[in-house]
Amino acid sequence: SAKTRQVALQSLRLAFSSKTLSEFLLERRLTLTDSLEKCLKKGKGEEQALAGTVLTLLCLQMGSGPEGEEVFRSLKPLLVSVLTDSTASPSARQSCATALGMCCYIAAAEFE
């Protein structure tokens, strides 16, 4: 359910912001990326906003290496989609804009 996903995203946000888990996340980045993708695609409002925040923290945890770049590259189109969607909630759009900027700064290999 949407409420369960929101609670899970809040727990991930808390875990990612309080501990360095890069080794743990290296093995699970594809699963996390897939879950965040579903939250951004199918979620509404608060769920999309939380997914954007968790994605930002995931990029920070992954760093500027190839793993972080891979996560950013796979979710960048969804971030842009939510950001440009005028029907999306302002909090979701703001969170996706922040995620896009931070992940681009940290993990984008191309200067554009």
C-alpha positions as CSV (number, residue, x, y, z in Angstrom):
1,S,0.0,0.0,0.0
2,A,1.0,3.6,-0.4
3,K,1.2,4.1,3.4
4,T,3.6,1.2,3.8
5,R,5.8,2.5,1.0
6,Q,5.9,5.9,2.6
7,V,6.9,4.4,6.0
8,A,9.6,2.4,4.2
9,L,10.9,5.6,2.4
10,Q,10.9,7.5,5.7
11,S,13.0,4.7,7.3
12,L,15.4,4.7,4.4
13,R,15.7,8.5,4.7
14,L,16.6,8.2,8.4
15,A,19.1,5.4,7.8
16,F,20.8,7.1,4.9
17,S,21.1,10.3,6.7
18,S,22.5,8.9,10.0
19,K,24.9,6.2,8.8
20,T,27.4,5.6,6.0
21,L,26.1,2.5,4.3
22,S,28.0,2.6,1.0
23,E,29.3,-1.0,1.2
24,F,25.9,-2.4,2.0
25,L,24.3,-0.3,-0.7
26,L,26.7,-1.4,-3.4
27,E,25.1,-4.9,-3.4
28,R,21.6,-3.6,-3.3
29,R,21.6,-0.5,-5.5
30,L,19.7,-2.1,-8.3
31,T,16.9,-3.2,-6.0
32,L,16.8,0.3,-4.4
33,T,16.8,2.0,-7.8
34,D,14.0,-0.2,-9.0
35,S,11.9,0.6,-5.9
36,L,12.6,4.3,-6.2
37,E,11.6,4.2,-9.9
38,K,8.3,2.6,-9.0
39,C,7.6,5.2,-6.3
40,L,8.4,8.0,-8.7
41,K,6.3,6.6,-11.5
42,K,3.2,5.3,-9.6
43,G,3.4,7.4,-6.4
44,K,1.6,10.6,-5.7
45,G,2.6,13.7,-3.7
46,E,4.3,12.7,-0.4
47,E,5.5,9.3,-1.8
48,Q,7.2,11.0,-4.8
49,A,8.7,13.7,-2.5
50,L,10.1,11.0,-0.2
51,A,11.5,9.1,-3.1
52,G,13.3,12.2,-4.4
53,T,14.8,12.7,-0.9
54,V,15.9,9.1,-0.6
55,L,17.4,9.3,-4.1
56,T,19.5,12.3,-3.1
57,L,20.8,10.5,-0.1
58,L,21.5,7.4,-2.1
59,C,23.5,9.4,-4.6
60,L,25.5,10.9,-1.6
61,Q,26.1,7.4,-0.3
62,M,27.2,6.0,-3.7
63,G,29.5,8.9,-4.4
64,S,31.0,10.1,-7.7
65,G,32.1,6.7,-8.9
66,P,30.5,4.5,-11.6
67,E,27.8,3.2,-9.2
68,G,26.5,6.6,-8.4
69,E,26.6,7.6,-12.0
70,E,24.6,4.5,-12.9
71,V,21.9,5.2,-10.3
72,F,21.6,8.8,-11.5
73,R,21.5,7.9,-15.2
74,S,18.7,5.4,-14.6
75,L,16.5,7.7,-12.6
76,K,17.2,11.1,-14.3
77,P,14.4,10.8,-16.9
78,L,11.9,10.1,-14.1
79,L,13.1,13.1,-12.1
80,V,12.8,15.4,-15.1
81,S,9.3,13.9,-15.8
82,V,8.0,14.6,-12.3
83,L,9.7,18.0,-12.3
84,T,8.0,19.1,-15.5
85,D,4.6,17.6,-14.6
86,S,2.3,20.5,-13.8
87,T,-0.2,18.1,-12.1
88,A,2.4,16.8,-9.6
89,S,2.4,18.2,-6.1
90,P,4.7,21.1,-5.4
91,S,6.5,19.1,-2.7
92,A,7.2,16.3,-5.2
93,R,8.4,18.7,-7.8
94,Q,10.7,20.5,-5.3
95,S,12.1,17.2,-4.0
96,C,12.8,16.0,-7.6
97,A,14.4,19.3,-8.5
98,T,16.7,19.0,-5.4
99,A,17.5,15.4,-6.3
100,L,18.2,16.3,-9.9
101,G,20.6,19.1,-8.9
102,M,22.4,17.2,-6.1
103,C,22.8,14.0,-8.1
104,C,23.9,15.9,-11.2
105,Y,26.5,17.6,-9.0
106,I,27.7,14.4,-7.4
107,A,27.4,11.7,-10.0
108,A,27.0,13.1,-13.5
109,A,29.9,12.2,-15.7
110,E,28.9,14.6,-18.5
111,F,29.4,18.3,-18.0
112,E,26.1,19.1,-19.7
